[in-house]
Amino acid sequence: MRQSTLNRRRELFDEALAAIERAYADEDISLATVARSIATSRRQLQRVFGERHTSFRRELQRVRMARAAELLREDAMPVGAVARAVGYRQPAQFSKAFRRHHGRPPSELRGPPRSLAA
């Protein structure tokens, strides 16, 4: 493969990750919407992810789960609100995905309760 092709694919991968970081909370984010946002085709983007031994879904979940963990540690938001904040419609679906990804339920990652008194 030519160096220019390798460079372009690396750029596409980086652009796709940045687009996922920007739009992970959108419940309707898809490979097609990310591809459109970075001016490439779905197939080309699939190829780029495949060359990195990952997939769009895997990267989207990685970003969502990292952000969910941050929210759970730092905020007093209910689990359902965290689920919606990271793009899940159903809290149960989020909890199942979170447990699969992190090896424990969201409630175990919750930070200490904040005092209401200042």
Residue frames relative to the residue before (quaternion, step in Angstrom):
aa qw qx qy qz dx dy dz
M 1.0000 0.0000 0.0000 0.0000 0.00 0.00 0.00
R 0.4905 -0.6728 0.4702 0.2927 3.56 -0.97 0.84
Q 0.6141 -0.5742 0.4041 0.3604 3.54 -1.18 0.64
S 0.6359 0.5303 -0.3394 0.4464 3.59 1.00 -0.75
T 0.6320 0.5159 -0.3250 0.4783 3.59 1.07 -0.70
L 0.6441 0.5171 -0.3122 0.4693 3.57 0.96 -0.88
N 0.6539 0.5116 -0.3079 0.4646 3.57 0.95 -0.87
R 0.6613 0.5058 -0.3119 0.4578 3.59 0.92 -0.89
R 0.6657 0.4952 -0.3101 0.4643 3.58 0.96 -0.82
R 0.6127 0.5282 -0.3424 0.4779 3.59 1.07 -0.68
E 0.6452 0.5127 -0.3097 0.4742 3.58 1.01 -0.84
L 0.6445 0.5181 -0.3219 0.4611 3.59 0.95 -0.85
F 0.6391 0.5205 -0.3239 0.4644 3.59 0.96 -0.85
D 0.6748 0.4893 -0.2922 0.4690 3.58 0.87 -0.95
E 0.6512 0.5067 -0.3129 0.4704 3.59 0.99 -0.81
A 0.6419 0.5198 -0.3216 0.4630 3.58 1.01 -0.80
L 0.6492 0.5061 -0.3211 0.4684 3.59 0.93 -0.83
A 0.6440 0.5093 -0.3220 0.4714 3.59 0.98 -0.80
A 0.6447 0.5107 -0.3205 0.4699 3.60 0.99 -0.79
I 0.6331 0.5118 -0.3281 0.4791 3.60 1.02 -0.75
E 0.6380 0.5294 -0.3231 0.4563 3.60 0.95 -0.85
R 0.6820 0.4884 -0.2866 0.4628 3.59 1.02 -0.79
A 0.8273 0.2835 -0.0909 0.4765 3.59 0.92 -0.89
Y 0.3133 0.7954 -0.4842 0.1860 3.63 1.22 0.17
A 0.6603 0.5292 -0.3155 0.4295 3.62 1.07 -0.63
D 0.5444 0.6045 -0.3976 0.4244 3.59 1.25 -0.25
E 0.4205 -0.7281 0.4864 0.2379 3.57 -0.58 1.15
D 0.7399 0.4266 -0.2144 0.4739 3.58 1.10 -0.67
I 0.3276 0.7401 -0.5254 0.2625 3.61 1.18 0.30
S 0.0266 0.7968 -0.6013 0.0524 3.57 -0.99 0.84
L 0.6866 -0.4375 0.3738 0.4443 3.52 -1.33 0.16
A 0.6618 0.5209 -0.3061 0.4439 3.58 0.95 -0.89
T 0.6785 0.4770 -0.3166 0.4603 3.62 0.88 -0.82
V 0.6373 0.5013 -0.3336 0.4809 3.58 1.03 -0.71
A 0.6329 0.5310 -0.3346 0.4533 3.60 0.93 -0.84
R 0.6544 0.5028 -0.3123 0.4706 3.59 0.93 -0.89
S 0.6796 0.5172 -0.3041 0.4221 3.57 0.89 -0.91
I 0.7545 0.3190 -0.2076 0.5347 3.60 1.16 -0.45
A 0.4886 -0.7241 0.3857 0.2970 3.56 1.32 0.48
T 0.5597 0.5256 -0.4538 0.4523 3.53 0.69 1.15
S 0.5650 -0.5965 0.4380 0.3649 3.57 -1.26 0.06
R 0.6419 -0.5065 0.4052 0.4089 3.54 -1.27 0.39
R 0.6670 0.5183 -0.3047 0.4401 3.56 0.87 -0.97
Q 0.6482 0.5103 -0.3221 0.4644 3.59 0.93 -0.86
L 0.6636 0.4991 -0.3026 0.4678 3.56 0.97 -0.84
Q 0.6101 0.5316 -0.3473 0.4738 3.60 1.03 -0.72
R 0.6449 0.5277 -0.3084 0.4588 3.56 0.95 -0.90
V 0.6586 0.5141 -0.3058 0.4565 3.58 0.93 -0.93
F 0.6566 0.4868 -0.3136 0.4833 3.60 0.93 -0.84
G 0.6501 0.5366 -0.3115 0.4386 3.57 0.94 -0.89
E 0.6421 0.5222 -0.3218 0.4597 3.57 1.01 -0.77
R 0.6919 0.4281 -0.2610 0.5195 3.59 1.22 -0.51
H 0.4431 -0.7233 0.4228 0.3190 3.59 1.34 0.22
T 0.6047 0.4758 -0.3828 0.5113 3.51 0.98 0.95
S 0.2886 -0.7342 0.5785 0.2071 3.57 -1.28 -0.19
F 0.6772 -0.4623 0.3742 0.4332 3.53 -1.31 0.26
R 0.6759 0.5085 -0.2960 0.4438 3.59 0.80 -1.01
R 0.6532 0.5150 -0.3133 0.4582 3.58 0.94 -0.87
E 0.6815 0.4779 -0.2886 0.4731 3.59 0.92 -0.87
L 0.6228 0.5235 -0.3386 0.4726 3.58 1.02 -0.76
Q 0.6732 0.4844 -0.3031 0.4694 3.58 0.88 -0.89
R 0.6174 0.5471 -0.3470 0.4462 3.60 0.98 -0.78
V 0.6739 0.4837 -0.2878 0.4787 3.59 0.91 -0.93
R 0.6734 0.4991 -0.3042 0.4527 3.58 0.86 -0.94
M 0.6879 0.4849 -0.2926 0.4539 3.59 0.88 -0.89
A 0.6184 0.5252 -0.3476 0.4701 3.60 1.06 -0.68
R 0.6773 0.4802 -0.2951 0.4729 3.59 0.90 -0.88
A 0.6263 0.5315 -0.3361 0.4608 3.59 1.01 -0.79
A 0.6416 0.5162 -0.3270 0.4636 3.60 0.94 -0.84
E 0.6323 0.5221 -0.3303 0.4675 3.60 0.99 -0.81
L 0.6753 0.4988 -0.2990 0.4536 3.58 0.84 -0.96
L 0.6711 0.5020 -0.3046 0.4526 3.57 0.92 -0.84
R 0.6712 0.4919 -0.2971 0.4683 3.59 1.02 -0.74
E 0.7856 0.3924 -0.1621 0.4501 3.56 0.94 -0.97
D 0.7947 0.3346 -0.1282 0.4900 3.56 1.05 -0.69
A 0.4385 -0.6811 0.5216 0.2679 3.53 -1.23 0.39
M 0.3014 0.7733 -0.5074 0.2319 3.60 1.19 0.41
P 0.5016 -0.6163 0.5029 0.3402 3.59 -1.07 0.65
V 0.6491 -0.5337 0.3688 0.3973 3.58 -1.16 0.58
G 0.6343 0.5398 -0.3326 0.4423 3.61 0.99 -0.78
A 0.6548 0.4956 -0.3079 0.4804 3.58 1.03 -0.76
V 0.6177 0.5195 -0.3416 0.4816 3.59 1.05 -0.72
A 0.6199 0.5506 -0.3373 0.4459 3.58 0.96 -0.87
R 0.6925 0.4596 -0.2805 0.4801 3.60 0.84 -0.95
A 0.6428 0.5495 -0.3230 0.4249 3.60 1.00 -0.78
V 0.7547 0.3418 -0.2084 0.5197 3.59 1.13 -0.53
G 0.7100 -0.5355 0.2422 0.3880 3.58 1.20 0.50
Y 0.5571 0.5803 -0.4143 0.4257 3.61 1.18 0.32
R 0.4015 -0.7138 0.5233 0.2355 3.57 -0.96 0.88
Q 0.7906 0.2760 -0.1093 0.5356 3.56 0.99 -0.89
P 0.4529 -0.6995 0.4800 0.2742 3.62 -0.68 1.02
A 0.6316 0.5357 -0.3432 0.4430 3.62 1.01 -0.73
Q 0.6355 0.5140 -0.3180 0.4804 3.58 1.03 -0.80
F 0.6363 0.5213 -0.3144 0.4739 3.58 1.00 -0.84
S 0.6710 0.5090 -0.3074 0.4428 3.60 0.83 -0.98
K 0.6446 0.5142 -0.3148 0.4700 3.57 0.99 -0.83
A 0.6689 0.4875 -0.2953 0.4772 3.59 0.92 -0.90
F 0.6377 0.5328 -0.3212 0.4541 3.57 1.00 -0.85
R 0.6622 0.5022 -0.2994 0.4687 3.57 0.90 -0.94
R 0.6492 0.5122 -0.3139 0.4664 3.59 0.96 -0.85
H 0.7064 0.4733 -0.2580 0.4588 3.58 0.96 -0.90
H 0.8080 0.3009 -0.1244 0.4910 3.58 0.81 -1.05
G 0.4649 -0.7092 0.4261 0.3151 3.59 1.24 -0.21
R 0.7594 0.1999 -0.1682 0.5959 3.58 1.26 0.29
P 0.5954 -0.5944 0.3954 0.3687 3.58 -1.17 0.48
P 0.6656 -0.5186 0.3575 0.4003 3.58 -1.19 0.49
S 0.6250 0.5722 -0.3464 0.4025 3.60 0.97 -0.78
E 0.6450 0.5288 -0.3292 0.4426 3.62 1.09 -0.54
L 0.6694 0.4895 -0.3018 0.4703 3.58 1.18 -0.38
R 0.4345 0.7249 -0.4402 0.3032 3.52 1.29 -0.25
G 0.4515 -0.6861 0.5094 0.2568 3.54 -0.99 0.90
P 0.6702 -0.4641 0.3512 0.4605 3.59 -1.23 0.09
P 0.5685 -0.5981 0.4265 0.3704 3.61 -1.04 0.67
R 0.3921 -0.7152 0.5326 0.2259 3.53 -1.05 0.82
S 0.4481 -0.6740 0.5206 0.2719 3.49 -1.07 0.76
L 0.4180 -0.7009 0.5173 0.2580 3.56 -1.03 0.77
A 0.6273 0.5116 -0.3410 0.4781 3.59 1.19 -0.42
A 0.3580 -0.7566 0.5089 0.2010 3.56 -0.94 0.85
